[in-house]
Amino acid sequence: MLRFVARRLLQAIPTLIILSILIFAWLRSLPGGPAQALLGDKWTPEKEAQLNATLGFDQPIWLQYLKFLGRAITGDFGNSSVSGLPVLQEIGQGFAATIELSFFAIVIAIVLGIPLGYLAARFHGRLLDNLTVIGTLVGVAVPVFFLGALLKFVFADELGILPPSGRQDVTINATTVTGFATVDGLLTREFDATWDALLHLILPSIALASIPMAVIVRITRASVLDVLDEDFVRTAESKGLTTQVIRRRHVLRNALLPVSTTIGLQTGLLLAGAVLTEKVFNWGGLGSLLAEGIERKDYPRLQALILLAASVYVLVNLLVDVSYAIIDPRVRVS
């Protein structure tokens, strides 16, 4: 297993290098060059010449890339052109918020999606199956920002049973340890802070989980239906194995392979959904930073967030490969 993981890690390195080259080329291809893009409205010929000399934009292109790669490895992406703070510091402030939101969203999608997909396949062609298919179509079709605004209007504005926005109530003087609001309350035994953070997570997590859950349901349903038609399932039935054993050992285990891939892909795509979800619920995570970076043309922030998103995506795919190897040991030799 360790050799398998090491091989997958080595395969991920070229992916990140290629992405760094693309980001480097993108920054150099901006209208007027990177110096004008970074200076924005403050641009003057003198300032451009000074910035080119300071950042080494007047050096050979290969040397510029090596320096860019070295700074990226050490986490030095410069300062944000909007806030003036180091980009890494900005990301550190928003990272925990987005990870916490994405984690709860994917947990909701998995915990509800896999059982619903399995039940839909088990009762194929019946009312439950038809309702599930219709529900997944609605889940994929409804935009995240609209669902978020609708949930906020119903449960926060009209019913008043859930908080409308933010990560915690401003009146709670919670102690920050890790940046994860739900975890910090447990570590400091401020259980009221944890409870309040969980309440704030419900609406944005459901909104963000809607599309991944719909996709997981459909893939699980299709995968289970395919496995049920396999010869080894009929062989197991002919041997007299109980229905529970057949479902657990043969159907679910084999059906989970494509589902694992789907979960990995949807987890990697959560950042795109988080941009809209965080805007609706004023969450203050990486999605908000990304949206502001695009709007204000904050290129140091954008290149750091793109590299971070790619690294997370590679890590998630590595975990998917490991799950493959656990579910089906034959994958380890491939």
Buried (B, 14 or more C-beta within 10 A) or exposed (E): EEEBBEEBEEEBEEBBEEBBEEBBEBBBEBEEBBBBBBBEEEBEEEBBEEBBEEBEBEEEEEEBBEEBBEEBEEEEBBBBBBBEEBBBEBBEBBBBBBBBBBBBBBEBBBEBBBEBBBBBBBEEEEEBBEEBBEBBEEBBEBEBBEBBBBBBEEBBEEEEEBBBBBBBBEEBEBEEEEBBBBBBBBEBEBEEBBEBBBBBBBBBBBBBBBBBBBBBBBBBBBBBBEBBEEEEBEEBEEEEBEEEEBBEEBBBEBBBBBBBBBBBBBBBBBBBBBBBBBBBBEBBBBBBBBBBBEEBBBBBBBBBBBBBBBBBBBBBBBBBBBBBBEBBEEBBEE
